[in-house]
Amino acid sequence: MKIQTFFYLFLFVALGITSCNLPAGENENSVTTNSMVNTSTNETTKEPKDTVMKEIPKPIEKPVTKDQAMTDIGYLMGKFEPSKHKQFSKVKAMHGNGRTMYLRTEAYNAFEKMFDAAKKDGVVLQIISATRPFHHQKSIWEAKWTGGRLVGGKNLSKAIPEPAARALEILKFSSMPGTSRHHWGTDLDLNSLENSYFEKGKGLKIYEWLSAHAKDYGFCQPYSPKGEERPHGYEEEKWHWTYMPVSQKLTADFAAQIQNESIKGFKGCESAPLIDVVQKYVLGINKSCK
């Protein structure tokens, strides 16, 4: 009995000593935050640190290049002044008809090369119309719309009171403000505004040269003869040529951003949706020029 009592007393003291050797705040059942003791091998094994959730990086977006960016709507509709625009150059007297005209620099540089090549072949190209801003086109359109300027000898405000029919009559000769390719500085009229001029003599020689060589300098005739491939839009204009390296993108940007209802700011603009002017006139061009 005494031996048994002594044994329990010894065990109690031994446990007390062991407990005092543990750091404050811990007991024999506690585990350190940085290690675990392997009692079978007496080796210390590092405990994995808490997993940190890393933010998944967002994919890097490539910046939109100048060629990819959409063209400003105001530009597409001709609402700017070419003489003050940094992308435009003044047409030299030797290339024009005495009037002050401007073209997109890229288009004009290409024309100069075409002019020189044509001259070597005995063909003289002359620019008779270039960039026409919105306000210029507006003055032409409204004069015809109100009867201030006769069309085919008629005062259209009286002869054709219905808006859609009157607009279609004017569009045989002039573009609606905000829809003209001449707003862009990429399109030019050469030598004459009459198809008949290009059907004989010197005019025929000019047209044949352009038909054969203009594409080598980036130019295309947007208003080719109307027919199955081009059923809508303006009548044929043998004098009108567009610089495709720039105008193709402008045509696409116009189609993407501008609807018939966007065409406004002049007398008769209510007719734009009635005749679907964007689809049939702005986009109703020679497929080779698109």
Secondary structure, DSSP 4 states (H G I P E B T S, - for coil): -HHHHHHHHHHHHHHHHHHHTSPTT--TT---SSEEEETTTTEEEEPPPPPP-PPPPPPPPPPPPTTTSPPPHHHHTT-S-GGG-TTEEEPPGGGSSSS--EEEHHHHHHHHHHHHHHHHTT----EEE----HHHHHHHHHHHHHTSS-BTTB-HHHH--SHHHHHHHHTTTSPPTT--GGGGT-EEEES-S-GGGGGSHHHHHHHHHHHHHGGGGTEE-SS---SSS--SSSPP-TTEEEEHHHHHHHHHHHHHH--GGG--SSTTGGGHHHHTHIIIIIS-S-GGG-
